[in-house]
Amino acid sequence: MAYTANNLSVSNGFRQVYLMQMPSHFTALEVRDFEQQFQEICQPSSAVQTIICDFAQTIFLDTSGLASLCQIFKLAQKQDINLAFSSFSPQIKMILSLSGLDRLFLIDIYTEKINVSNN
């Protein structure tokens, strides 16, 4: 199953925050489409200043997914875009901890789940 976008862009004046809903299984099958969409969001012409990757629905992450997170981290730094990750399940937290990536990434430990309503 390929990565499908279900995202929200929120503008606050000139500062734009982009919320990316991560897939339930972030594996080699989803990585290519995800990275392509991430690159589109990071274009210099974009007004996006912060990207939040919401892992609330992600239950599985393989080595391709981990490598992809490293790639997007580097791209965000290069484009001077803030990148944060939120809503990890215990399994995903363990994978990040074992890989040492929990010390590299900005992880919103206070967010249990991001709720978005369209009222």
C-alpha positions as CSV (number, residue, x, y, z in Angstrom):
1,M,0.0,0.0,0.0
2,A,1.5,3.3,-1.0
3,Y,1.6,6.4,1.2
4,T,-1.5,8.5,0.8
5,A,-1.6,12.1,1.9
6,N,-4.2,13.2,4.5
7,N,-2.6,16.4,5.6
8,L,-3.5,19.8,6.9
9,S,-1.8,23.1,6.3
10,V,-2.4,25.9,8.9
11,S,-1.4,29.4,8.2
12,N,-0.7,31.9,11.0
13,G,0.1,35.2,9.3
14,F,3.3,34.5,7.3
15,R,4.2,31.4,9.4
16,Q,2.7,28.2,8.0
17,V,2.6,24.9,9.8
18,Y,2.1,21.7,7.8
19,L,0.7,18.6,9.6
20,M,1.5,15.3,7.9
21,Q,-0.5,12.3,8.9
22,M,1.9,9.3,8.8
23,P,0.7,5.9,7.5
24,S,0.0,3.0,9.8
25,H,3.0,1.1,8.3
26,F,5.9,3.3,7.4
27,T,7.9,0.9,5.3
28,A,9.8,0.8,2.0
29,L,6.5,0.7,0.2
30,E,5.5,4.2,1.5
31,V,8.9,5.9,1.6
32,R,9.2,7.0,-2.0
33,D,5.8,8.8,-2.1
34,F,6.3,10.2,1.3
35,E,9.7,11.7,0.5
36,Q,8.4,13.1,-2.8
37,Q,5.6,14.8,-1.0
38,F,7.9,16.1,1.7
39,Q,10.2,17.6,-0.9
40,E,7.3,19.4,-2.5
41,I,6.3,20.9,0.8
42,C,9.9,22.0,1.4
43,Q,10.3,24.0,-1.9
44,P,11.9,27.4,-1.4
45,S,8.7,29.0,-2.8
46,S,6.7,27.4,0.0
47,A,5.7,29.5,3.0
48,V,6.0,26.4,5.3
49,Q,8.1,27.1,8.4
50,T,7.2,24.1,10.5
51,I,6.3,20.5,9.6
52,I,4.8,18.2,12.1
53,C,4.7,14.5,11.3
54,D,1.9,12.9,13.3
55,F,2.5,9.2,14.1
56,A,-0.7,8.6,16.0
57,Q,-1.8,5.9,13.5
58,T,1.6,4.4,12.9
59,I,2.1,1.0,14.4
60,F,5.1,-0.3,12.3
61,L,8.3,1.3,11.1
62,D,11.1,-0.6,9.3
63,T,14.7,0.4,8.4
64,S,13.5,2.1,5.2
65,G,11.2,4.2,7.3
66,L,14.0,5.1,9.7
67,A,16.3,6.0,6.9
68,S,13.5,8.2,5.4
69,L,13.1,10.1,8.7
70,C,16.9,10.8,8.6
71,Q,16.6,12.0,5.0
72,I,13.7,14.4,5.7
73,F,15.5,15.7,8.8
74,K,18.5,16.6,6.6
75,L,16.2,18.2,4.0
76,A,14.3,20.2,6.6
77,Q,17.6,21.5,8.1
78,K,18.9,22.5,4.6
79,Q,15.7,24.4,3.9
80,D,15.6,26.0,7.4
81,I,12.3,24.4,8.2
82,N,11.4,23.2,11.7
83,L,10.6,19.5,11.8
84,A,8.9,17.8,14.7
85,F,7.4,14.4,15.3
86,S,4.4,13.6,17.6
87,S,2.1,11.0,18.9
88,F,4.4,7.9,18.9
89,S,3.1,4.6,20.0
90,P,5.2,2.7,22.6
91,Q,6.5,0.4,19.8
92,I,7.7,3.3,17.6
93,K,9.2,5.1,20.6
94,M,11.2,1.9,21.3
95,I,12.5,1.6,17.7
96,L,13.6,5.3,17.8
97,S,15.3,4.8,21.2
98,L,17.1,1.6,20.1
99,S,18.4,3.3,16.9
100,G,19.4,6.4,18.9
101,L,17.3,8.7,16.7
102,D,15.3,9.8,19.7
103,R,18.3,12.0,20.6
104,L,18.4,13.6,17.1
105,F,14.8,14.4,16.4
106,L,12.5,16.9,18.0
107,I,9.8,14.7,19.5
108,D,6.8,16.3,21.1
109,I,6.5,14.1,24.2
110,Y,3.6,16.0,25.5
111,T,1.3,15.2,22.6
112,E,-0.7,12.1,23.0
113,K,-2.7,12.7,19.8
114,I,-3.2,15.6,17.5
115,N,-6.9,16.3,17.0
116,V,-8.0,18.4,14.0
117,S,-11.6,19.5,13.6
118,N,-13.0,21.4,10.7
119,N,-15.6,23.5,12.4
